[in-house]
Amino acid sequence: MAIGALSVILAGCSGSIGGMSGMDHSKMNMEGIKETPETPNAQTEKSVVLTGKEFILTATQSNQEIAPGKTLPVWTFNNSVPGPQIRVKQGDTIKVNLKNQLPEPVTIHWHGVPVPNAMDGIPGVTQNAVQPGQSFTYEFKADVPGTYWYHSHQDSVNQLDRGLYGAFIVEPKEGTDVDRDYTLVLDEWMSSGEMSGMNMSGGNMSEMDHSKMNMGSSDGKDNKSSMNMSGNMSGMDHSTMNMGNENKASTNTDNSSMNMGHDMSMYDLYTINGKSGSLVDQLPVKEGDKVRIRLINAGFLSHQIHLHGHEFKVIATDGQPINNPGILKDNVVSIAPGERYDIEFVASNPGQWLIEDHGDKAAVKGMKATIAYEGAPAGSDKANEAEKLTAVDMSRYGQAGKANFTLDQKYTLEYTMNLNTEMKNGEMVYTINGKTFPETEPINVKKGDTVKVRLVNNSKTDDHPMHLHGHFFQVLSKNGKPLEGSPIIKDTLNLKPGEEYVVVFEADNEGNWMFHCHDLHHASAGMVTELKYTDYKTNFVADPNAGNKPE
């Protein structure tokens, strides 16, 4: 079996995993780490695949060519963006030693993996942030197979944006029946000229605090300043940026009719595995191969991914299998921040075919990879990224089957989360039931409770991809209608404006857990609550000098 582990990263800062297509990783153990000096001229290396049970992840500064001729400063795990893809076996106990060689504290959160609470990587909640020069070892059992990822959860809106993330794959005990297994991590980056109203040409940004920045142009126009992002961005704080067109919001005191939202056009480079455009590696296949592509969104924007030239199935969402998935053709898979979708197809149409993002922004042109059959002529497919295609409706996809929960059963606890975008004290914030973290009311549970949560997006223009740590939840209804297809089990669920979902989970993993929006601009500006087990006692003591920033 040839497993081409090409981590394609679509996020705020993504990395390259080139030259690995077609490699057989079944017996690989690449735990040796090459230490890289912290110099302004450092360059990233190709991302690799690590297998085994014990790993070292070293956080360092470097520089990466993101698009042809466009090199940006990045923060890395093991001097690559994305960081190494970690592939482990179901049932194995995993140890990962994080070594911090960055100038700021970091942690690692295992996104979607049901780890013990002490291993969740949340500074100030489950651990103190790992200080420069220090290390921390994460240890947990990989119980549930699937597609996951890891990323820093310290000041995460900034640290993800710089590249601190990677894929984490748990392979099932019984193995898989695919011939090719590719991982595409999606991300967005800022190049010069898109942060309206800012001139950062060549300056050292290490001490800049943008915590109250209005990133919208006051005249409503996109003021494209000349911005050179190749300088030092360490310490840039986007945590509570107002990135909307402020004069629309601030002159209207009626919250119900405010036109609010933040302008994400500053992200003008879209990447797969940290590369954009012609730098993205091809995905080699042979005719007859069964091919799996794992899509991971490590960015802050949703992407509409279209596979050209083939019928395909969506076989998993957030790592959890879909029951009897149906055959699709020329649909897009809409993947929101934090989500994962696994698609599968048979390579039955020789040629060179694109898998690409669709949308009306110029940056989508950079988010495409070529599925290349051996011996096929180049250029046998054409991009059509501006075409509007129907997205797969996961609420009606697949076949109904045995589910853990139903809408009409009784639950221990029912809770409503009204999500909104509001102006408070002249700043745009993102609220849960009218409050921002840490004033949001936690969901208090005991082990064994069944918890029904109604999620409502009252924001006028903002999506809210809500991520629950430490647990999977079942999606029961969308906009008041029960799901018609396969049971859908997720840990991250995107709500578009006006949408309402009902989800249910069992309180089966004791601890103090985050429940937050994975557009991390929204989380850092308030859209976070906690799931707290009232009978859980922790040994963790927060250090007031650790600089913990859990959002």
Order of alpha helices (4+ residues) and beta strands (2+ residues): beta-beta-beta-beta-beta-beta-beta-beta-beta-beta-alpha-beta-beta-alpha-beta-beta-beta-beta-beta-beta-beta-beta-beta-beta-beta-beta-beta-beta-beta-beta-beta-beta-beta-beta-beta-alpha-beta
